[in-house]
């Protein structure tokens, strides 16, 4: 499992399900849009504090961002 890819993929999935742009998610989470983009493109690891901020902004349980889809 590549945790960076799993997290980035899940974040993008939940963001688009909530019809949020990267900029809107960035604003809600207090993070920068380019940081959100880098996570979704698997170019950036993420601090645990920011994981919680993103989960809160997406209004989901934190663990859901780490679940790998069945292939």
NORJO-V15494 format. One record per residue. N is the residue number from 1. SS is DSSP state (alpha for helix, beta for strand, coil for the rest). PHI is phi as a letter, one per 20 degrees, with the letter a starting at -180 (none if undefined). Layout:
BEGIN
<<N;SS;PHI> <N;SS;PHI>>
END
This chain:
BEGIN
<<1;coil;none> <2;coil;e> <3;alpha;f> <4;alpha;f> <5;alpha;f> <6;alpha;f> <7;alpha;f> <8;alpha;f> <9;alpha;f> <10;alpha;f> <11;alpha;g> <12;alpha;f> <13;alpha;f> <14;alpha;f> <15;alpha;f> <16;alpha;f> <17;alpha;f> <18;coil;e> <19;coil;l> <20;coil;d> <21;coil;f> <22;alpha;g> <23;alpha;f> <24;alpha;f> <25;alpha;f> <26;alpha;g> <27;alpha;f> <28;alpha;f> <29;alpha;e> <30;coil;m> <31;coil;d> <32;coil;e> <33;alpha;g> <34;alpha;f> <35;alpha;f> <36;alpha;f> <37;alpha;f> <38;alpha;f> <39;alpha;f> <40;alpha;f> <41;coil;e> <42;coil;m> <43;coil;e> <44;coil;b> <45;coil;e> <46;coil;c> <47;coil;f> <48;alpha;g> <49;alpha;f> <50;alpha;f> <51;alpha;g> <52;alpha;f> <53;alpha;f> <54;alpha;f> <55;alpha;g> <56;alpha;f> <57;alpha;f> <58;alpha;e> <59;coil;l> <60;coil;c> <61;coil;f> <62;alpha;g> <63;alpha;g> <64;alpha;f> <65;alpha;f> <66;alpha;d> <67;coil;e> <68;coil;e> <69;coil;f> <70;coil;f> <71;coil;d>>
END
